Amino acid sequence: MPPRRRTPGKGEIWHVNGDPVSGREFKGAHYYLVISHSELVKALGTAVCLPITSAGMKSRNENVAVYLDGSSTDTGKVTGVVMCYQLRSMDLSARGATYAAKVDAAVMDEIMGLVVDLIDPQ
């Protein structure tokens, strides 16, 4: 019997190839931060994710991104810029994603606040 895959959950970072894409969408294999709860991922089969890049200075300057440093995750291995404006729904299991880390709760709160502000500015 093959090993059972875990269900991605909110605050987890997974490495996955997001291709195919087109236009200005985020391309290639990168880390993605899951922002949907595991119960929803399990029910629907897809996770709402945000890409993480080592570039992204323009998005940081536009206040649509959050920086992850070594202290932002439980492993300290994933660093970069979470691009909060690049929301994407993906079937991480079908794409062969691998678990990488969990984001600190305070950083996750900052990210979710920015996502909400982008969707519904007050």
N, C-alpha and C positions, 0 to 999 in steps of 0.2 A: 504494500500500500504506500503511495507517495506521501511525503510529509505534507501536513495541512498548512496552507498559507495563512498568515495572519491578515486580518482586515485592517487596512489603513485607517487611522483616526486623526482627529483634529490635533494639530501641533506636531505631527510627525513629518520628518523629511525623508523622501524616497528618491532614489536615483532612477531615472527613466528616460528613454528616448521618446521625445514628443513628436517626432516626424510621423506622418507627413503634415506639413503646414504650408501656408502661402502668404505672400505679402510681407507685412511687418510683424507677423506673429513670431514668437520665440522659437528658434529652430534648434534641432539636435538633442543630444543626450546631456541632461543637466540634472541638478537636484531640484525637486519640487516640494513645496510645503503644502500639506493637506490642511484645508480650513473647514472641511465638513466633518461632522461627527461620524464615528464608526458605524453607528446604527443605520444612518442614512446610506453610507457607502455599502453596507451589507445588503440593504433592501433594494437599492437601485443598481448596484454593480459599478458605479462610477464615483470618483472622488473629485470634489472641487479643489483645485490646486493653484498655487502661485509659483512661477519659476524663480530660481535663485541664480544670479550671475555674478561673475567676478568683475564685470564691467558695470554698466548702469549708472554712471555718474550723472548723465542728463536727467534720468528719472529721479535721482536723489535731489538734484537741484530743483526739480519741479514739485518736490514734496509728495511724490507718489510711490515712494519706496522706503524700506526700512533696512538698515545695515545690520548684518549678523557678524559679530566678532567671535573669538574663541570662547568667550564666556556665555554666549547666547544659547548654546545647546549642551546637552548632557555629555556629549563626547568631545566637544571642542574642535572637532575635525571639519565641520561644515561652516565656511565663512563666505560672505558675499553680500549681495544686495537682493532683497526680496522685492520683486516687481509687483506691487499691489494692484496695478491697473491691468495686468495680464491674466485675469481670471480664466481658468480653463477647466473643463470637466473631462476626466480621462478614466479609462478602465485600466488601472495600474496592474492588475493581475494579468490581463491579456497582453499588456505591453512588457511583461517580465520585469517589473520594477523591483528594486531591492531596498530594504530598509537601511537608513543611514544614521538617524539621530532624532532626538526630541527637543523641541524648542522650549526655552524657559517661559514660564507662565506670564511674566511681566512683559516680555518681548512679544508673546502671542497676543496679549491684550492690545499692545500698541499697533500691531499689524491689523487686527480685526477692527480696531477703531478707524484706521485709515481706509480700509476697504469699505466700511459703512459710509464714511464721509465721501468717498469717491462715488458711491452709488446714489446716495441721498444727501447732498450737501445742505447744511442748515444755515 
